[in-house]
Amino acid sequence: MDAFSIKGGKRLQGEIVPQGAKNEALQILCATLLTDQPVTISNLPDIRDVNFLIEIIGDFGVKVQRLSSDTVRFQADDVNLDYLQSPVYSEKGRKLRGSVMILGPLLARFKKASLPKPGGDKIGRRRLDTHFIGLQNLGARFDYDSGDQYFHIDASQLEGCYMLLDEASVTGTANVVMAAVLAKGTTTLYNAACEPYLQQLCKMLNRMGAKISGIGSNLLTIEGVEKLGGTEHRLLPDMIEIGSFIALAAMTQSEITIKDVSYPDLGLIPAVFRRMGVQMERRGDDIFIPAQDHHEIENFLDGSIMTVADAPWPGFTPDLLSVVLVLATQAKGSVLIHQKMFESRLFFVDKLIEMGAQIILCDPHRATVIGMDRKQALRGIEMTSPDIRAGVALLIAALSAKGTSVIHNIHQIDRGYQFIDKRLNALGADIRRL
């Protein structure tokens, strides 16, 4: 298994362009199955999860033409549904949680589908109830075979309805939306996810001929149509990578400009990092972070300790809590990190404690960080990346640490971050892939 060897303590400098959004890409790629016409997607990140889903789509018989390094044209005019029953699909589908979003398009267009129980990050139970209940509300019938852990779904009578989602799941909302666009009648979806990537999916579907209104709100109305056509779509920059670069600049006391960030789509991300003491300047659609010797965490107005918690959009994304936690270790002040949505995402703090950070893990969802205000640098250690977001958080910690760190299991980082070692080395980092 690959590993990174990182010599820490180096100040970085320069410009970096964020990759296309991973979480948007997984939704958009699945939507290519909704039409037999060509769909061209650009700004695709060259990362494991995205490439793996493209491979799965190609295995269905979809024509996949790579036009450039980040642009791919898809045409699903000859889809082989028998592939759903193959051992190859069973193995691949279990490895990538994003494959669950194939369900909606297949049920909408072909009225049936099968799905192996998906995998993904080991960050606690990630239930599929929102997906399945939403599709059942539209008329899909599920049969789960506990022997081979396969879901078999019949959707011969998909009809629009009113539904209140039990949680504002992004992938769950995407799945239901993609099924509803070709269902009979009107679907009203309340408590829908409304993050920018879901908005992007809805806008793309409308360009293909769908009739979705309420985009950007948590109340979507979808009038079913008979057929969708082709389109072209460009992904937004990855807001998680942008937030990671902001934290990286502050932790390594570096001067970095993050280019073309689509600032209006970042939501609370810049505000949260400013509350963590990070200085930054918006320059057009770029973010400039100056070299900063110290950063101080704000307190609440009543003087109480700052709490950073995740919440559905437009709240703060859970995918950035790991890097905010790392950032706090060298800040002046203390903060409570409250990870509400996943129960295993904070367990990586044992590595940070070993590096010298002062962290109290209160329970699986909360950690209190006592910032050291750079009075003592983190020290390099050997560690293992447990998931994508913790992996890049540990990479940021290693880049700021004194000495050399080794991070194993970096395929987790490669799943979500494109050529991260080469791109950071270009700014002056010293990362070797072992």
C-alpha positions as CSV (number, residue, x, y, z in Angstrom):
1,M,0.0,0.0,0.0
2,D,1.3,3.5,-0.9
3,A,2.4,6.0,1.7
4,F,3.5,9.6,1.9
5,S,6.7,10.7,3.5
6,I,6.4,14.4,4.5
7,K,9.1,16.7,5.8
8,G,7.3,19.3,7.8
9,G,8.0,22.9,8.8
10,K,8.3,24.3,5.3
11,R,6.4,27.5,4.4
12,L,4.6,27.3,1.1
13,Q,4.0,30.0,-1.5
14,G,2.2,30.4,-4.7
15,E,-1.1,29.9,-6.5
16,I,-3.2,26.7,-6.6
17,V,-6.4,25.9,-8.5
18,P,-9.0,23.7,-6.8
19,Q,-10.1,20.6,-8.6
20,G,-13.7,19.9,-9.7
21,A,-16.1,19.0,-7.0
22,K,-16.0,15.3,-6.1
23,N,-19.4,15.2,-4.5
24,E,-21.0,17.0,-7.4
25,A,-19.2,14.7,-9.9
26,L,-20.7,11.5,-8.4
27,Q,-24.3,12.8,-8.8
28,I,-23.7,14.2,-12.3
29,L,-22.1,11.1,-13.6
30,C,-25.1,9.0,-12.5
31,A,-27.4,11.4,-14.3
32,T,-25.9,10.6,-17.6
33,L,-27.9,7.3,-17.5
34,L,-31.1,9.2,-17.7
35,T,-30.9,9.9,-21.5
36,D,-29.8,8.2,-24.7
37,Q,-28.3,11.5,-25.9
38,P,-24.7,12.6,-25.4
39,V,-23.9,14.4,-22.1
40,T,-20.5,16.2,-21.8
41,I,-19.1,16.9,-18.4
42,S,-16.0,19.1,-17.8
43,N,-13.8,20.0,-14.8
44,L,-14.0,16.4,-13.7
45,P,-11.4,15.7,-11.0
46,D,-8.9,12.9,-11.7
47,I,-9.4,11.0,-8.5
48,R,-10.1,7.4,-7.6
49,D,-13.7,7.6,-6.7
50,V,-14.7,9.6,-9.8
51,N,-12.6,7.4,-12.1
52,F,-14.0,4.3,-10.5
53,L,-17.6,5.4,-11.1
54,I,-16.8,6.3,-14.7
55,E,-15.5,2.8,-15.1
56,I,-18.7,1.3,-13.7
57,I,-20.8,3.4,-16.0
58,G,-18.7,2.3,-18.9
59,D,-19.2,-1.4,-17.8
60,F,-22.9,-0.8,-18.4
61,G,-22.2,-0.3,-22.1
62,V,-22.3,3.5,-21.9
63,K,-20.0,5.0,-24.5
64,V,-17.3,6.9,-22.7
65,Q,-15.2,9.3,-24.7
66,R,-12.4,11.3,-23.0
67,L,-12.1,14.6,-24.8
68,S,-9.4,16.1,-22.6
69,S,-7.8,15.4,-19.2
70,D,-10.9,16.8,-17.4
71,T,-13.7,16.5,-20.0
72,V,-15.6,13.3,-20.8
73,R,-18.6,12.7,-23.1
74,F,-21.1,10.0,-22.2
75,Q,-23.8,8.4,-24.3
76,A,-26.1,5.8,-22.7
77,D,-27.9,4.7,-25.8
78,D,-27.2,0.9,-25.3
79,V,-27.3,0.1,-21.6
80,N,-26.8,-3.5,-20.6
81,L,-29.0,-4.2,-17.6
82,D,-27.7,-7.7,-17.3
83,Y,-24.4,-6.2,-16.0
84,L,-26.3,-5.6,-12.7
85,Q,-26.3,-9.3,-12.0
86,S,-22.6,-9.8,-12.8
87,P,-20.0,-10.6,-10.1
88,V,-17.9,-7.7,-11.5
89,Y,-20.7,-5.2,-10.7
90,S,-21.3,-6.8,-7.3
91,E,-17.6,-6.3,-6.4
92,K,-17.3,-2.8,-7.8
93,G,-20.7,-1.6,-6.4
94,R,-19.8,-2.6,-2.9
95,K,-16.6,-0.5,-3.0
96,L,-18.1,2.9,-3.8
97,R,-20.9,4.3,-1.8
98,G,-21.7,6.8,-4.6
99,S,-22.8,3.9,-6.7
100,V,-26.2,4.0,-4.9
101,M,-27.1,7.0,-7.0
102,I,-27.2,4.8,-10.1
103,L,-30.6,3.5,-8.7
104,G,-32.7,6.6,-9.4
105,P,-31.7,7.0,-13.1
106,L,-32.0,3.2,-13.8
107,L,-35.4,3.0,-12.1
108,A,-36.7,6.1,-13.9
109,R,-35.6,5.0,-17.3
110,F,-35.6,1.2,-17.2
111,K,-38.1,0.5,-14.4
112,K,-35.8,-2.0,-12.6
113,A,-32.4,-2.2,-10.9
114,S,-30.3,-4.2,-8.5
115,L,-27.8,-2.9,-6.0
116,P,-25.2,-4.5,-3.8
117,K,-24.9,-3.0,-0.4
118,P,-22.5,-0.1,-1.0
119,G,-19.3,0.6,0.8
120,G,-17.3,3.9,1.3
121,D,-15.6,5.5,4.2
122,K,-15.6,3.8,7.5
123,I,-16.9,6.8,9.5
124,G,-19.9,5.1,11.2
125,R,-23.2,3.9,10.0
126,R,-24.4,5.7,6.9
127,R,-28.0,4.6,6.4
128,L,-29.7,4.3,3.0
129,D,-33.2,4.8,4.4
130,T,-33.7,8.2,2.8
131,H,-32.8,6.8,-0.6
132,F,-35.0,3.7,-0.3
133,I,-38.0,5.3,1.4
134,G,-38.0,8.2,-1.1
135,L,-38.0,5.7,-4.1
136,Q,-40.6,3.6,-2.4
137,N,-42.8,6.7,-2.1
138,L,-42.6,7.0,-5.8
139,G,-43.8,3.4,-6.2
140,A,-40.6,1.4,-6.3
141,R,-40.8,-2.1,-4.6
142,F,-37.6,-3.3,-2.8
143,D,-36.6,-6.9,-2.1
144,Y,-33.4,-7.4,0.0
145,D,-31.6,-10.7,-0.2
146,S,-29.6,-11.0,3.0
147,G,-27.7,-14.0,1.6
148,D,-25.9,-12.1,-1.1
149,Q,-26.6,-8.6,0.4
150,Y,-28.3,-7.4,-2.8
151,F,-31.3,-5.1,-3.2
152,H,-33.6,-5.9,-6.1
153,I,-36.0,-3.1,-7.1
154,D,-39.0,-3.0,-9.4
155,A,-40.3,0.4,-10.5
156,S,-42.8,-0.4,-13.2
157,Q,-45.2,2.1,-11.8
158,L,-43.3,5.3,-10.8
159,E,-45.8,8.1,-9.9
160,G,-45.2,11.5,-8.4
161,C,-46.3,12.3,-4.9
162,Y,-45.7,14.6,-1.9
163,M,-43.0,13.4,0.4
164,L,-41.2,14.8,3.5
165,L,-37.7,13.4,3.6
166,D,-36.7,12.2,7.1
167,E,-33.3,13.9,6.6
168,A,-31.8,16.4,4.2
169,S,-29.5,13.8,2.6
170,V,-27.7,15.1,-0.4
171,T,-27.3,11.8,-2.2
172,G,-30.8,10.7,-1.0
173,T,-32.3,13.9,-2.5
174,A,-30.3,13.4,-5.7
175,N,-31.5,9.9,-6.1
176,V,-35.2,10.8,-5.6
177,V,-34.9,13.8,-7.9
178,M,-33.4,11.7,-10.7
179,A,-36.2,9.1,-10.3
180,A,-38.9,11.7,-10.2
181,V,-38.0,13.6,-13.4
182,L,-39.3,10.7,-15.5
183,A,-42.1,9.6,-13.2
184,K,-45.8,10.3,-14.0
185,G,-47.3,13.3,-12.4
186,T,-45.8,15.8,-10.0
187,T,-43.5,15.1,-7.1
188,T,-43.2,17.6,-4.2
189,L,-40.0,17.0,-2.2
190,Y,-39.8,18.8,1.2
191,N,-36.8,18.8,3.5
192,A,-34.7,18.3,0.3
193,A,-31.0,19.0,0.4
194,C,-30.2,22.3,-1.2
195,E,-26.4,22.5,-1.3
196,P,-24.8,24.0,-4.4
197,Y,-23.9,20.5,-5.8
198,L,-27.6,19.5,-5.7
199,Q,-28.5,22.8,-7.3
200,Q,-26.1,22.0,-10.1
201,L,-27.7,18.6,-10.7
202,C,-31.2,20.2,-10.9
203,K,-30.0,22.9,-13.3
204,M,-28.4,20.3,-15.5
205,L,-31.5,18.1,-15.5
206,N,-33.6,21.2,-16.5
207,R,-31.3,21.8,-19.4
208,M,-31.9,18.2,-20.4
209,G,-35.7,18.8,-20.4
210,A,-36.7,18.2,-16.8
211,K,-39.2,20.5,-15.0
212,I,-37.8,21.2,-11.5
213,S,-38.7,24.3,-9.6
214,G,-37.6,25.6,-6.2
215,I,-33.9,25.0,-6.9
216,G,-31.8,26.3,-4.0
217,S,-34.6,25.8,-1.4
218,N,-35.6,22.8,0.6
219,L,-38.9,22.5,-1.3
220,L,-38.5,21.1,-4.8
221,T,-41.4,20.6,-7.2
222,I,-40.7,18.1,-10.1
223,E,-43.1,17.7,-13.0
224,G,-42.4,14.4,-14.6
225,V,-41.6,14.4,-18.3
226,E,-41.4,11.5,-20.8
227,K,-37.8,11.9,-22.0
228,L,-34.6,13.8,-21.4
229,G,-32.1,15.0,-23.9
230,G,-28.3,15.6,-23.9
231,T,-26.4,18.6,-22.5
232,E,-23.1,20.0,-21.5
233,H,-22.2,20.6,-17.8
234,R,-19.2,22.1,-15.9
235,L,-18.6,21.1,-12.3
236,L,-18.1,23.7,-9.6
237,P,-14.7,23.8,-7.8
238,D,-14.5,21.5,-4.8
239,M,-15.4,23.5,-1.7
240,I,-13.8,20.9,0.6
241,E,-10.5,21.2,-1.2
242,I,-10.8,25.0,-1.0
243,G,-11.4,24.8,2.8
244,S,-8.5,22.4,3.1
245,F,-6.1,24.8,1.4
246,I,-7.2,27.7,3.6
247,A,-6.4,25.5,6.7
248,L,-3.1,24.4,5.1
249,A,-2.0,28.0,4.5
250,A,-2.7,29.0,8.1
251,M,-1.1,25.9,9.7
252,T,2.1,26.3,7.6
253,Q,2.2,30.1,7.9
254,S,2.2,30.3,4.2
255,E,1.1,32.9,1.6
256,I,-1.2,31.1,-0.8
257,T,-3.7,32.3,-3.4
258,I,-6.6,29.9,-4.2
259,K,-7.8,30.6,-7.7
260,D,-11.3,30.4,-9.2
261,V,-13.2,29.3,-6.0
262,S,-16.8,30.2,-7.1
263,Y,-17.0,32.3,-3.9
264,P,-20.8,32.7,-3.8
265,D,-21.1,28.9,-3.5
266,L,-18.8,28.6,-0.5
267,G,-21.5,29.4,2.1
268,L,-20.2,29.6,5.6
269,I,-16.7,28.2,4.9
270,P,-14.8,31.6,4.7
271,A,-16.7,32.9,7.8
272,V,-15.9,29.8,9.9
273,F,-12.2,30.0,9.1
274,R,-12.2,33.7,9.9
275,R,-13.6,32.9,13.3
276,M,-10.7,30.5,13.7
277,G,-8.4,33.4,13.2
278,V,-7.4,33.0,9.6
279,Q,-6.8,36.2,7.7
280,M,-8.0,36.0,4.1
281,E,-8.9,38.4,1.3
282,R,-11.4,38.0,-1.5
283,R,-9.8,39.1,-4.8
284,G,-12.5,38.7,-7.5
285,D,-13.1,35.0,-7.5
286,D,-9.8,34.2,-5.8
287,I,-9.0,33.9,-2.1
288,F,-5.6,35.3,-0.9
289,I,-4.3,34.0,2.4
290,P,-1.3,36.0,3.7
291,A,1.5,34.5,5.7
292,Q,0.4,34.7,9.3
293,D,2.5,34.1,12.4
294,H,-0.4,33.5,14.8
295,H,-4.2,32.9,14.5
296,E,-6.6,33.4,17.4
297,I,-9.9,31.6,17.8
298,E,-12.8,33.9,18.5
299,N,-15.1,33.4,21.5
300,F,-18.9,33.8,21.4
301,L,-20.2,37.3,22.2
302,D,-20.9,36.2,25.8
303,G,-17.3,35.1,26.2
304,S,-18.0,31.4,26.1
305,I,-15.8,28.9,24.1
306,M,-16.3,28.8,20.4
307,T,-18.2,25.7,19.0
308,V,-17.9,24.6,15.4
309,A,-20.5,22.1,14.4
310,D,-21.7,20.6,11.2
311,A,-25.2,20.9,9.8
312,P,-27.0,20.4,6.5
313,W,-26.5,23.2,3.9
314,P,-26.4,26.1,4.3
315,G,-24.8,25.0,7.6
316,F,-21.1,24.2,7.8
317,T,-20.1,21.0,5.9
318,P,-19.1,18.0,8.0
319,D,-16.3,17.2,5.5
320,L,-14.3,20.2,6.8
321,L,-14.5,19.6,10.6
322,S,-11.4,17.4,10.5
323,V,-9.2,20.2,9.0
324,V,-10.8,22.8,11.3
325,L,-9.8,20.6,14.2
326,V,-6.2,20.3,13.0
327,L,-6.1,24.1,12.5
328,A,-7.2,24.7,16.1
329,T,-4.2,22.7,17.5
330,Q,-1.8,25.6,16.8
331,A,-4.2,28.5,17.3
332,K,-4.5,30.7,20.3
333,G,-7.6,29.8,22.3
334,S,-9.8,26.7,22.5
335,V,-12.7,25.3,20.5
336,L,-15.3,22.6,20.8
337,I,-15.6,20.5,17.6
338,H,-19.1,18.9,17.4
339,Q,-19.4,16.3,14.7
340,K,-23.1,15.6,14.7
341,M,-23.6,13.6,11.5
342,F,-21.1,10.7,11.8
343,E,-20.1,8.9,15.0
344,S,-16.6,7.7,14.0
345,R,-15.1,10.7,12.2
346,L,-13.2,12.1,15.2
347,F,-11.3,9.0,16.2
348,F,-8.3,10.1,14.1
349,V,-7.5,12.6,16.9
350,D,-5.3,9.9,18.7
351,K,-2.7,10.6,15.9
352,L,-2.8,14.3,16.6
353,I,-2.4,13.7,20.3
354,E,0.6,11.5,19.6
355,M,2.0,14.4,17.5
356,G,1.7,16.7,20.6
357,A,-1.7,18.3,20.2
358,Q,-3.8,19.0,23.2
359,I,-7.2,17.5,22.5
360,I,-9.8,16.0,24.8
361,L,-12.1,13.5,23.0
362,C,-15.3,14.0,24.9
363,D,-17.3,11.3,23.1
364,P,-17.6,10.0,19.5
365,H,-19.1,13.3,18.4
366,R,-17.2,16.0,20.4
367,A,-13.6,17.0,20.8
368,T,-12.2,20.0,22.7
369,V,-9.0,21.4,21.3
370,I,-6.7,23.6,23.4
371,G,-4.7,25.6,21.0
372,M,-0.9,25.8,21.7
373,D,-0.4,29.2,19.9
374,R,2.7,27.7,18.3
375,K,4.6,27.5,21.5
376,Q,5.3,23.9,20.7
377,A,5.3,22.5,17.2
378,L,3.6,19.3,16.3
379,R,6.1,16.5,15.8
380,G,6.4,14.1,12.9
381,I,5.1,10.5,13.5
382,E,4.1,7.4,11.5
383,M,0.3,7.1,11.1
384,T,-2.5,5.7,8.9
385,S,-5.2,7.6,7.1
386,P,-8.7,6.2,8.2
387,D,-10.8,8.1,5.6
388,I,-10.6,10.8,2.9
389,R,-11.1,13.8,5.1
390,A,-9.1,12.7,8.1
391,G,-6.4,11.7,5.7
392,V,-6.0,15.3,4.3
393,A,-6.3,16.7,7.9
394,L,-3.3,14.5,8.9
395,L,-1.4,15.6,5.8
396,I,-1.9,19.2,6.8
397,A,-0.7,18.4,10.4
398,A,2.3,16.6,9.0
399,L,3.2,19.6,6.7
400,S,3.2,21.9,9.7
401,A,5.1,19.5,12.1
402,K,8.7,19.4,13.0
403,G,10.5,16.4,11.5
404,T,9.3,13.7,9.1
405,S,5.9,12.0,9.1
406,V,4.8,8.9,7.2
407,I,1.1,8.5,6.3
408,H,0.0,5.0,5.3
409,N,-3.2,4.0,3.5
410,I,-3.0,7.1,1.3
411,H,-5.3,5.6,-1.3
412,Q,-8.0,7.1,1.0
413,I,-6.6,10.6,0.3
414,D,-6.3,9.8,-3.5
415,R,-10.0,8.9,-3.5
416,G,-10.8,12.6,-2.9
417,Y,-7.8,14.8,-3.8
418,Q,-6.2,15.0,-7.2
419,F,-2.4,14.6,-7.4
420,I,-2.3,16.3,-4.0
421,D,1.4,15.6,-3.5
422,K,2.5,17.1,-6.8
423,R,0.3,20.1,-6.5
424,L,1.6,20.9,-3.0
425,N,5.2,20.2,-3.9
426,A,4.8,22.9,-6.6
427,L,4.2,25.3,-3.7
428,G,7.3,24.3,-1.9
429,A,6.1,21.2,0.2
430,D,8.3,18.2,0.5
431,I,6.0,15.1,0.0
432,R,7.4,11.9,-1.3
433,R,5.1,9.0,-2.4
434,L,6.6,5.7,-1.2
